[in-house]
Amino acid sequence: MLREVAFRVPLLAACTFILCTGPGSVAAQDPYPAKPLRVIVPFPSGGGIDTIARVLGQKLSEAMGQPVLVDNRPGAGGLIGFESTLRAPADGYTLAVGTISTLAVIPVTQAKPSYDPLKDFMPVTMISTVPYVLVAHPSVPVRTLGELVRLAKARPGSIAYGSTGYATGTHLTAEYFSNVAGIKLVHIPYKGDGAAVVDLMSGQVSTGFFTTIIMGQHIRTGRLRGIAVTSATRSRELPDVPTFAESGYPGFRSESWQGIVVRAGTPPVIVRRLNTELVRILGLPDVRGSIEAQGNTISAGTPEDFERFIVAEIVKWRQVINTAQIRID
């Protein structure tokens, strides 16, 4: 009898522990999500990334049964918004849209990084990618990538390119190509794409790398000349513009991208729940159509897939950054 009681006591304690702490426990009075979620967008409202976040936020709200608030925290190429994410609890209620800048570039270019993209954040899923296109003002006497390279070598330092800002994806892509092609271009950084595009179309700068979303219409109307796209295959929006690989630079690839991350330490079960819902949402015809209409290619997958991608991007851009000696103090 004593032996039976002795067996039942620890068994009862173990069962109580499981009931109180398990994923579907009775004691868990507030099953996730029990309150509104927040998605931090480290860029201004109205832009492409903000639009994507709002489309996903609406669908995620319907799926989770809670409001999903989009919180724009622009500044410093995304740094301000990402640093604000670090101050949120690791409970799955604060998500952030990470990009090539915030997850692969800024932490590498800072002398004293304010966060580690792999240690301080947990990937949930990649969202999409969008290629850049190298464009030139019609006054520049080139129509192909080979002609541009020959001109740059004949006149070193005479060709200026505009970018959306220092240490942004457009800046690094230009430096990446300059290194591969063995040419020297003059960098003119702008605060965003608006002013850069205006100066490019007026001929104040000769060339630049910008996303196909931004440049598609200007190329189709002839106001700018599309030289080559940075994706592995031709862009849906610009089928007549060849890739860098087709233009004599096999293996050259650079794309803008974005994905969802949460604070490191977020319970894995919550990360999986978010991943499941977001991947399903990104597969919905209306969501896919809305995002692809902006020139993006859906790239949803597992957290592990996204993490491997981030690691590869950090390695790639660290080499470019070190070669070009790009630093943010």
Secondary structure, DSSP 8 states (H G I E B T S, - for coil): -HHHHHHHHHHHHHHHHHHHHSTT-SS--S-S--S-EEEEESS-TTSHHHHHHHHHHHHHHHHHTS-EEEEE---GGGHHHHHHHTTS-SSSSEEEEEEHIIIIIHHHHBSS-S--TTTSEEEEEEEEEEEEEEEE-TTSS-SSHHHHHHHHHHSTT--EEEESSTTSHHHHHHHHHHHHHT---EEEE-SSHHHHHHHHHHTSS-EEEEEHHHHHHHHHTTSSEEEEE-SSS--SS-TTS-BTTTTT-TT---EEEEEEEEETT--HHHHHHHHHHHHHHHTSHHHHHHHHTTT-EE----HHHHHHHHHHHHHHHHHHHHHHT--B-
